[in-house]
Amino acid sequence: MSVKQVQVTFDCAEPVRVGRFWCEMLGYVPPPPPEGCATWDDVSSEQGSWFACSDPTGVGPRLYFQRVPEGKVVKNRVHLDVRVGTGLVGEERLAALEAECARLVPLGAVRGQLLLADGENESCLNMQDVEGNEFCLD
């Protein structure tokens, strides 16, 4: 039997905030807000113990954000590569990475190290989301 779907789960302190960041970055959509709330802006911290979003095209995995009591301490063992430069090389690829970085920083992302192409790997840009979870613009 083959795997049909994958969900990626994030442990975080503020699931709604982190989830909305990823929705904005990826163009994902959230489910309707919990009962009793007209919008996700109305969700109180007590109700906001989770958030989920999915790719409206149905291609990408569902993302699930769950509140945990402990904070992030070390580097992620798993991270997402956000494929913004697929098929691009050299200056074109760097321009695509920089343009996406410029879009994400005002949303709360933090720029990390730019790793330049080395003959084996293409350039990528390390970043962090609004709670410090690492991801790469690739």
N, C-alpha and C positions, 0 to 999 in steps of 0.2 A: 504494500500500500504506500502511495506517495503522499507527501505533505501537500495539502491544498492551500493553506494560508499561513502567514506568519504575522504575529503581533509583536511589536517592539515595545517594551515596558520601561519607563523611566521612573526611578525612585526620586522624589523631590519634596521640597518643603511647601511649595505653592503650585499645586497641579494646574490650576486654571491659568495662572500667569505663564508658566512654562509651556503648557499646551497651546495657548494662544500664540506665543512666539513661533512655535513650530508650524502652526497653521499658516501664519503669515509668510513664513519662509518658504514652505513647500506648496502653498496653494491648497492645503487640505481643508476640510470642513468639519466642524464639530457636530455632535448630535444635538437635539433640542436640549435646553437647560433642564435641570431637575424640576420636578413638580413643585409648584408654588413660586417659581421664578420666571419672570417674563423673558429675561435675557441672561446670558452668562455674567453680565455686569452686576446682576442682582444676587448672585450666589454669595452667601456669607462664607467666612472662613470655616465655619462648622460644617456647612454643606459641601464645600469645595474640596472634599477629600480625594476626589478623582476627576479626571478629564480625559476624554478620548477624542480622537479625530481620525478621519480617513481620507484617502485619495478619492476625489469625486469621480475619477475615471475608473476606479476599481482595480487599477494596476498595482499601485504601491501598497505596502503593508499598513495595517491599522496601527496607530500610535496610542499608547495608554500611559497616563501619568497618574501615579499614586503617591499620596502623602505618606512619608515615613518620618519617624521622630529624629533619626540621626542625620547629621549633615554630611555632605560630601567631604571626604578626607584625602583621598589619593586619586591618581589618574584613572579614568575609565578603563576597564578591561575590554570593553566593546564600545565602538563609536560608529556613528553614521558618516558615510562619505556622501556629500551632496554633489551630484554629478553636474556641475555647471559648465565644465570645459570639455566634455566628451567630444572627441574627434578634432579638437583644436590643439595646436602646438605652438611653441615659441611665443612671440609677442601677442598673438591673437589669444592664446590660452591665458597668458598673464593678464591681459585686458579683461577677459571674462571673469577671472577670479577676483580682480580688483573691483570690478563693477558690482558683483554680487556682495562682496565685503562692504562696499560703500552703502548698499541698500540695507544690509543687516545690522550694521553698527547702530543706526538710530533706533532700531527695534530693541536694542539691549544686548546684542552680541558683542563679544570682545575679540578683537583681532589677535591672532597669535603669530607664530613664525611662518614665513613664506619659505617653502622648500623648493628650490629651483631644480629643473630637470637635470638629471645626472647621466644621461645616456642609457639608463635602464628604466627609470621612472620619469613620468611627466611631472611638471610642476604642480604643487598643491599648496593650499593655505590652511594652516591649523587655526581653529577658532573655538570659542566657548559660547554656549547659550546663556540665557539670563540667570542661571544658577550654577554656571561653571562647568557644565557637561561639555566635554570636548567633542568636536566634529570637524571634519575636513571639507573644504571646498576643493573639489577634485575635477 
